[in-house]
Amino acid sequence: MAMANRKFPSLPLSLLPLVVLHEIIGYLDHSTLRSLARASDRLESVFAPEIFKSVSLEFSEQDFTFLYMLAGSGLAKYVKTLQYNASTLLHPDLSDAEKFYEVLFTPEDYVNSQSQGLWSTNPYCTHYYDIQPFLLEQLAKQSKVVYSQADSLTLDYALPKLSNLEKFIFRFEPHVAFHEHPACFWDMQGTFRRHWTSTFQPMCAREPRMASIRSLELFLGAATMEPMDLDLIRPLLQNVEELHLHEFRTFEFIADHIKIRSLKALRLTTVTGLRLGALEAFCRRHRESLRGLHLADIQGHFNPMILEDLQDFRRIGQACPFEEVTVSVHNYLHGATEQPEIVEALLLGGVKDVDPIKTGFIYS
């Protein structure tokens, strides 16, 4: 009974062994880690690598200021992944009230938006006439970055200082609340090209800036890559070992124009709509280095009862000696649980013959 009521002395977190502190990290979110890191120099040295391992950047003066300060500090060495989320830019004509209400965002547009719930969670825009002041505030913030070129200048300064940067993610997509109303924005393709140039021109200006980057992830949304865009990242692609593309159009364009000599792994988030012949040709050209293939959303390309579909994936597997393959299928017909295994076996060369009518598959 005495032992049950005995109070053991508490041990300050900063005095815990390193192995225990590293175990704790996996159970804490970034906000908690940041708070604990301020408690002592020892905790900061333990938690900082986890806190700054991955940095996400929005198109805002605040975020570019943060990156500038981070790059100039001793914390820059901990950054392994940098993600830049570039959204479409609001149109300068928003300041013209007459044009805004009669052309850019009419009462009818507002009714349609309300029916889609686009403004239902925004406390600042409960009424139609609240929207223009709200957007003008956002436009002022965006314009400050645009006219000062804070994005390109900050990246030009910061990238050489992120000496351990291994992965860069570029994500371009329309503003969530206004994706149905492009009249309120700059031209989609023009906005994309501005973000693309201001991002990759500093990155590829000098070879040492991109020497450590081994993984590149691109999400272009509705934007389309053109030759001038590819030329800008061509030097970067030559050092990349992992390429992750979210749109099949982007993959087909890159596949038609360049060979990535160091590529070890290819990830495609959307395969539906992709020409499998293009994927086969790409894998064949990269067979000397490519060892990993990861495909998501292959619905529309694969029916286990159609021999032609099976042969397409089998040919891709024969084009390259893959060592690691993962496949996912979304929203397909009944029996979808076995389909990823079937495609993976075909890609890994684990199927000698296919006969969907009789026995299905003959595994090696």
LINGI-V168478 format. One record per residue. N is the residue number from 1. PHI is phi in degrees with one decimal (none if undefined). PSI is psi as a letter, one per 30 degrees, with the letter a starting at -180 (NA if undefined). OMEGA is omega in radians with two decimals (999 if undefined). Layout:
BEGIN
n phi psi omega
N PHI PSI OMEGA
N PHI PSI OMEGA
END
This chain:
BEGIN
n phi psi omega
1 none e -3.14
2 -62.7 e 3.13
3 -66.9 e -3.11
4 -66.0 e -3.11
5 -93.0 f -3.08
6 -71.9 k 3.13
7 -100.3 k 3.14
8 -88.7 k -3.13
9 -65.1 k 3.12
10 -78.5 k -3.11
11 -111.7 k 3.12
12 -54.7 k -3.11
13 -57.8 e -3.09
14 -66.6 f -3.13
15 -96.6 f 3.13
16 -66.7 k 3.10
17 -60.3 l -3.12
18 -57.8 e -3.12
19 -62.4 e 3.11
20 -73.4 e 3.14
21 -63.0 e 3.12
22 -66.1 e 3.08
23 -70.1 e -3.13
24 -65.2 e -3.07
25 -52.4 e -3.09
26 -66.1 f -3.10
27 -105.8 g -3.06
28 -116.6 k 3.07
29 -82.4 l -3.05
30 -64.5 e -3.14
31 -61.4 e 3.12
32 -66.6 e 3.13
33 -61.8 e 3.13
34 -63.4 e 3.13
35 -65.0 e -3.13
36 -68.5 e -3.11
37 -64.1 f 3.14
38 -78.6 f -3.04
39 -72.1 e -3.12
40 -161.3 l 3.13
41 -63.4 e -3.12
42 -66.7 e 3.13
43 -67.2 e 3.10
44 -63.2 e -3.13
45 -65.7 f -3.14
46 -83.4 e -3.02
47 -89.0 f -3.07
48 -56.6 e 3.13
49 -58.9 e 3.12
50 -77.6 e -3.11
51 -62.6 e -3.03
52 -104.6 g 3.11
53 -60.6 e -3.14
54 -127.9 k -3.10
55 -120.7 k 3.13
56 -111.6 k -3.00
57 -124.9 k 3.04
58 -100.4 l 3.10
59 -80.7 i -3.12
60 -152.2 l 3.12
61 -60.8 e -3.13
62 -61.1 e -3.11
63 -70.3 e 3.12
64 -70.4 e 3.05
65 -64.3 e 3.10
66 -60.9 e -3.13
67 -63.7 e 3.13
68 -61.8 e -3.14
69 -67.4 e 3.14
70 -63.1 e -3.10
71 -64.2 f -3.13
72 -88.8 g -3.11
73 -108.3 l 3.10
74 -73.8 f -3.14
75 -82.8 f -3.09
76 -58.9 e -3.08
77 -67.3 f -3.11
78 -87.3 f -3.06
79 -74.3 j 3.11
80 -107.0 e -3.12
81 -130.4 k 3.08
82 -123.0 k 3.11
83 -113.5 k 3.12
84 -114.2 j 3.14
85 -100.5 j -3.10
86 -102.9 j -3.11
87 -103.5 l 3.08
88 -65.5 l -3.06
89 -100.5 k 3.14
90 -68.4 k -3.08
91 -78.9 k 3.13
92 -59.3 f -3.13
93 -69.1 f 3.09
94 -60.8 f -3.12
95 -73.3 f 3.09
96 -85.9 j -3.03
97 -59.7 e -3.11
98 -63.2 e 3.14
99 -67.3 e -3.13
100 -62.2 e -3.04
101 -77.1 f -3.10
102 -99.2 f -3.05
103 -127.1 e -2.97
104 -72.0 e -3.14
105 -150.2 i -3.06
106 -77.9 l 3.05
107 -55.5 e 3.11
108 -64.3 e 3.08
109 -60.3 e -3.11
110 -64.4 e 3.12
111 -61.1 e 3.13
112 -63.0 e 3.13
113 -65.2 e 3.13
114 -62.4 e -3.14
115 -66.3 f 3.10
116 -90.3 f 3.12
117 74.5 g -3.06
118 -70.0 f -3.12
119 -111.6 g -3.02
120 -64.1 f -3.09
121 -101.9 g -3.13
122 -100.0 j -3.08
123 -68.3 f -3.10
124 -87.5 f -3.05
125 -129.3 h 3.14
126 -78.8 f 3.13
127 -124.7 l -3.08
128 -55.7 e -3.06
129 -78.6 g 3.01
130 -85.1 f -2.97
131 -72.5 e -3.11
132 -60.3 e 3.10
133 -58.7 e 3.13
134 -63.7 e -3.12
135 -68.8 e 3.11
136 -63.6 e 3.08
137 -65.0 e 3.10
138 -66.8 e 3.14
139 -63.1 e 3.14
140 -62.2 e 3.14
141 -67.4 e 3.13
142 -66.0 e -3.09
143 -62.8 e 3.13
144 -62.0 e 3.11
145 -71.4 e -3.08
146 -61.7 e -3.03
147 -74.9 f 3.09
148 -88.8 f -3.07
149 55.2 h -3.11
150 -62.2 e -3.12
151 -66.5 e -3.08
152 -68.5 e -3.13
153 -66.9 e 3.13
154 -67.1 e 3.12
155 -64.4 e 3.11
156 -61.5 e 3.12
157 -80.6 e -2.96
158 -79.8 e -3.01
159 -56.5 e 3.12
160 -64.4 f -3.10
161 -87.9 f 3.07
162 -87.9 i -2.96
163 -67.5 f -3.12
164 -107.4 g -3.14
165 -65.5 k -3.09
166 -109.1 f -3.05
167 -134.5 k 3.06
168 -124.2 k 3.14
169 -118.6 k 3.07
170 -111.0 j -3.09
171 -125.3 j 3.13
172 -120.9 k 3.11
173 -154.9 l -3.13
174 -64.7 l 3.04
175 -58.8 k -3.02
176 -57.0 e -3.01
177 -74.6 f -3.05
178 -125.8 g -3.04
179 -66.4 f -3.14
180 -88.1 f -3.02
181 -130.8 i -3.07
182 -64.0 f 3.14
183 -62.1 f 3.13
184 -80.8 f -3.04
185 -121.6 l 2.91
186 -61.3 l 3.05
187 -54.2 k -3.07
188 -55.0 e -3.09
189 -68.0 e 3.12
190 -66.6 e 3.11
191 -65.6 e 3.11
192 -57.8 e -3.08
193 -66.3 e 3.11
194 -64.0 e 3.13
195 -63.9 e -3.10
196 -61.3 e -3.12
197 -66.4 e -3.10
198 -67.6 f 3.13
199 -86.7 e -2.97
200 -90.4 f 3.08
201 -64.8 e 3.05
202 -64.9 e -3.08
203 -67.8 e -3.04
204 -103.7 g -3.10
205 -64.4 e 3.13
206 -135.0 k -3.03
207 -54.1 e -3.08
208 -60.5 f -3.09
209 -67.6 f -3.06
210 -116.7 g -3.03
211 -62.0 e -3.07
212 -87.6 f -3.07
213 -75.0 j -3.11
214 -115.1 f -3.11
215 -134.2 k -3.14
216 -127.5 k 3.11
217 -122.4 k -3.10
218 -124.4 k 3.04
219 -125.7 j -3.03
220 -105.1 f 3.12
221 59.9 b -3.12
222 -87.2 f -3.13
223 -73.8 l -3.10
224 -119.5 k 3.10
225 -78.3 k 3.13
226 -122.9 l -3.07
227 -52.0 e -3.12
228 -65.4 e 3.11
229 -71.2 e 3.12
230 -67.5 e 3.13
231 -60.4 e -3.10
232 -67.8 e -3.11
233 -101.1 g -3.10
234 -55.7 e 3.11
235 -62.1 e 3.13
236 -65.2 e -3.11
237 -62.5 f -3.09
238 -69.4 f 3.11
239 -103.9 f -3.01
240 -76.5 k 3.07
241 -102.8 f 3.09
242 -130.3 k 3.13
243 -122.6 k -3.12
244 -120.1 j -3.11
245 -117.1 k -3.07
246 -97.3 f 3.14
247 -121.2 k -3.12
248 -65.8 f 3.13
249 -62.6 e 3.13
250 -64.5 e 3.12
251 -62.3 e -3.09
252 -60.8 e 3.14
253 -66.8 e 3.13
254 -63.9 e -3.12
255 -61.9 e -3.12
256 -78.3 f -2.96
257 -120.6 f -3.02
258 -152.6 k 2.97
259 -110.8 k -3.09
260 -98.3 j -2.92
261 -65.7 f -3.06
262 -103.5 g -3.01
263 -66.3 k 3.11
264 -112.0 f -3.10
265 -142.2 k 3.11
266 -120.8 k 3.09
267 -120.8 k 3.09
268 -120.8 j -3.10
269 -76.7 e 3.13
270 -125.1 j 3.14
271 -99.7 f 3.13
272 -57.6 k -3.10
273 99.9 f -3.12
274 -74.2 k 3.01
275 -77.3 j -3.09
276 -63.8 f 3.07
277 -63.5 e 3.11
278 -67.3 e 3.11
279 -65.9 e 3.12
280 -62.8 e -3.14
281 -64.4 e 3.13
282 -63.9 e 3.14
283 -64.0 e -3.14
284 -67.4 e 3.14
285 -69.0 f -3.08
286 -109.0 g -3.04
287 -63.8 f -3.12
288 -71.5 f -3.08
289 -119.0 e -3.03
290 -71.7 k -3.13
291 -128.1 f -3.13
292 -126.7 k 3.11
293 -136.3 k -3.07
294 -130.4 j -3.05
295 -117.2 k 3.08
296 -123.2 l 3.07
297 56.4 i 3.12
298 -90.3 g 3.08
299 -54.9 k -3.12
300 94.5 f 3.11
301 -112.2 f -2.99
302 -137.7 j 2.99
303 -126.8 j -3.04
304 -63.5 f -3.14
305 -101.9 g 3.14
306 -110.0 j -3.06
307 -59.4 e -3.10
308 -61.4 e 3.11
309 -62.8 e 3.14
310 -63.4 e -3.11
311 -67.3 e 3.11
312 -59.4 e -3.13
313 -70.7 e 3.11
314 -65.5 e 3.13
315 -66.1 e 3.09
316 -62.7 e 3.10
317 -63.8 e 3.12
318 -76.0 f -3.10
319 -74.0 f -3.04
320 -149.9 k -3.12
321 -80.6 i -3.10
322 -67.3 k 3.06
323 -108.4 f -3.14
324 -139.5 k -3.13
325 -138.1 k 3.00
326 -132.8 k -3.10
327 -136.7 k 3.03
328 -131.2 k -3.12
329 -123.9 k -3.11
330 -117.1 k 2.98
331 53.8 h 3.14
332 -96.5 a -3.10
333 -75.9 a -3.13
334 -60.7 k 3.13
335 87.2 g -3.07
336 -67.8 f -3.07
337 -64.3 f -3.12
338 -90.1 f -3.03
339 -64.1 e 3.10
340 -59.5 e 3.14
341 -64.1 e 3.14
342 -63.8 e -3.12
343 -65.3 e 3.12
344 -60.5 e 3.12
345 -64.5 e 3.11
346 -64.5 e -3.11
347 -71.1 e -3.14
348 -87.2 g 3.13
349 74.1 g -3.12
350 -92.8 g 3.14
351 -123.5 j 3.12
352 -76.4 e -3.06
353 -149.5 l 3.13
354 -125.6 k 3.09
355 -147.4 i -3.05
356 -65.1 f -3.11
357 -81.6 e -3.05
358 -88.3 d -3.03
359 -110.4 f -3.13
360 91.0 d -3.05
361 -146.8 k 3.05
362 -115.6 j -3.08
363 -83.3 k 3.12
364 -81.8 NA 999
END
